[in-house]
Amino acid sequence: MSIIPINLVTFYKLIFQAVGEFTIYSRIMYASSWATLLVQLVLLFLFKSRASLPYVAGLVCINYIVYIALEWKMPLKEIRLGFDLKRVKALFAVGIFVALGNFAFLTFYSIDRWFVKAFYSTASFAYYSFAISLMQTINILTTSLTTTFYPYLLD
């Protein structure tokens, strides 16, 4: 049920990020994150729900609400596409480092586990997996900050 709204909201996010409309991009990110947090807190503390169905239904509803809000407002009509060489150079100057960082991140977090699993004992692999889990937790915390401050890199 969530395939269409998730993919279309992702489409909007990628379009706004690609054309440099970071304020709209960050609003979409905030809307999804805050709505998810609010629904989960309400279900947890107000309704004291222990079943998984209300949480799943809440996430599905959030996806549809964000998608409908994006379609209703149609912010793509406000974007004027043009070619400004200075702006393109500025976006590439920042974007190349973001792309290299993402590539290094994916390479580090995917290849290393296979080497550890192949060449070390099961206990070593368990310790390593625990360490990676802790690093991913820290990464989640820092990702929220980097997503917030990404639009300000060009200013």
N, C-alpha and C positions, 0 to 999 in steps of 0.2 A: 504493500500500500504506500510505502514511502519512496519508492524508486523514482517516480516522476518528480515530486516536489524537491527531493534532495538534489537530484541532478540539475533541475532548473535553477535552484538557488545557487548551486555551485557554478552554473553557467553565468549567472549574474555576477557572482563574486569575481570570477576570472575575467569577465569583460571589464568590470570597473577597475580591477587591478591592472589590466593590460593598458587601458587608456588613461591611467593616472588619476582616476576619480577616487582617491583614497578615503575621502570623507564618507561617501556612500558605501564603499567597501567596508569601512570600519563600522558603520551603522548596521549593516547586515550581520557582521560578526557579533556585535554587541547584542542585537536583537535575539539572535539564536541562542547565544550563551546565557544571557540574563533570563530569557523565557524558560530555558531548560532548567536552570537553577531554581527559579521561582516555582515551577510546577513540581519539581522533585521535593523541594522543601515543604510545600503545601501538602503534598501527598504523604510525606514522612511525618511531619509534626502535627498538622491539623487533622488529617484523616487517619493517621497512624496505620497506613496501609503496609502490609507485609507481602502482599501478592505482587507478582510481576506485571500482571495485565494492566493495572492503572498506569504504571510507569511507561510501559510500551505505548499505550493509547495516548498518554500525554505527549510523548515524543512525536508520535505520528501527527497529532493535532498541531503541535508547534511547527512541524515542517510544512503543513498545509497553510497555516496562518501566515508564516513568513513568506511563502511563495505567493499566496493571494495578495498580500500587502505589496509585494514587489510588482506583480502584474497590474494591480489596481493603480498604483502610483505611476507606473511606466516611466521610470527615471531615464531610460535609454533615449527618450525623445529630447532630453535636455542636453545631451552630450553633443558637442560640435567636434567632429573629427577633422583634423587638419594635420599637416606635416610641418612641424617646427623642429628643425635640426638640433637646436640647442636643447630642447626638451627631450628629444630622443637620446641625445648623448648623455644627458643627466640621468635618464632612466636606465640606460645601459651601464653607466658607471656604477650605479648602485646595484643594479640587477645582476651583474656578472659576479659580484661577491656573494650575493644571496644564492645564486645558482651553484657556485663552487662550494659554498657551505652546505647546501642541501645534498649535493653529490657526495661530498666527503662524509656527511652524516649517514646517508643511506649505505654507502660502501662500508663504513666502520661498523654499523649496527647489523649488517646482514652477513658479511663474509666471515667475520671473526668467530661467530658461534659455530660455524661448520668446522673451523680449524680446532677449536677447543674440544668440540665433541669427538673429532677424529683422533686427536693426539693425546688427550688427557683422560684421566679416570672419570667415573661417573660423579664422584664426590667433588672433584675439581670443577666439573661442568656445572654442578648444582651451585657451588659458590660463585662461579662466574655469572650464571644466570641471575642469581640474587643481586649481584653487583650491578648488572645491566638494568634490572628492574628498578633499583634505586636511582640510577642515572636517568632513566626514563621519567621517573617521578619529578626529579629536578628539572628535566627538560620541559615537562608540561608546565611547570611554574614559570620558567623563563620564556616559554613560547607566548604566554599571555602578555608578557611585557613587550616582547619583540613585535608582536602583532599590533599592539597599541602604538608603539613608537615608530613603526615602519613608514607611515606617511610623513613623518617629520624629518626623515633622512634627506629629503630633497630641499627642504627649506633652509 
